[in-house]
Amino acid sequence: GNAVTITWESVPISAGKYEDANMQQYLIEVWRCEAGQIIFETLGTNYPAIKVEKDEPGCDIPSHGRVYVQEKHGYGGPVEIPWPPHEGQ
């Protein structure tokens, strides 16, 4: 298809009394190739997986990404996403 699912191990965090109900536990930064340009996206989720649009060919630098854990005291990480090259490369 035209999407890739990125997964990682779940990181348990303790709920705090000041926890924001809208806060996402995981923050994902993605640089991916689209129409010959690198597109930067920040994504959030509470699950240890997220789906992103599939990489396209034609960029000068390789696509890449990172995963952070977010909790009431700040951020943990990042962990680099092992990004495979585009299928045509």
C-alpha positions in Angstrom: 0.0 0.0 0.0 1.0 3.6 0.4 1.6 3.6 4.1 4.2 2.2 6.5 3.6 1.2 10.1 6.3 2.1 12.6 6.2 0.1 15.9 8.3 0.2 19.1 8.2 -1.4 22.5 5.7 0.2 24.9 7.2 2.3 27.7 5.1 2.4 30.8 4.7 5.8 32.5 2.9 6.5 35.7 -0.2 8.7 35.6 0.1 11.9 37.6 -2.6 14.1 39.1 -1.5 16.9 36.7 -1.6 14.7 33.6 -3.2 16.4 30.6 -5.9 14.3 29.0 -4.9 15.6 25.6 -1.2 14.7 26.0 0.2 12.0 23.7 2.6 9.6 25.3 4.8 9.2 22.2 6.1 12.0 20.0 7.3 11.0 16.6 9.4 13.2 14.2 9.5 12.0 10.6 11.5 13.4 7.7 10.3 11.6 4.5 10.5 12.1 0.8 7.4 13.3 -1.0 7.4 14.6 -4.6 11.2 15.1 -4.5 11.1 17.1 -1.3 11.8 16.2 2.4 8.6 16.7 4.4 8.9 17.1 8.2 6.1 15.9 10.3 5.5 15.7 14.1 3.0 13.1 15.1 1.6 12.0 18.4 0.0 8.8 19.7 -0.7 6.9 22.9 0.0 3.5 21.3 3.4 2.0 20.5 2.7 2.2 16.7 1.9 4.8 14.1 1.2 4.7 10.4 2.9 7.2 8.0 2.7 7.8 4.3 5.2 5.6 2.3 8.4 7.2 1.3 8.9 8.3 -2.4 12.1 8.3 -4.4 13.8 11.5 -5.5 15.3 13.2 -2.4 19.0 14.0 -1.9 19.0 13.0 1.7 17.6 9.7 3.2 14.3 9.7 5.0 14.6 9.2 8.8 12.7 9.6 12.0 12.8 9.5 15.9 10.5 8.5 18.7 10.3 10.3 22.0 8.4 9.3 25.2 6.6 12.1 26.8 5.3 12.3 30.4 4.6 15.0 33.0 8.2 15.7 33.7 9.4 16.0 30.2 10.7 13.8 27.3 12.8 10.6 27.1 14.8 9.6 24.1 15.0 10.1 21.2 15.4 6.7 19.6 16.2 6.7 15.9 13.8 4.8 13.6 15.7 2.3 11.4 14.4 3.6 8.1 14.9 1.3 5.1 15.8 2.9 1.7 13.0 3.4 -0.8 12.2 0.2 -2.7 13.5 1.7 -6.0 16.9 2.6 -4.5 
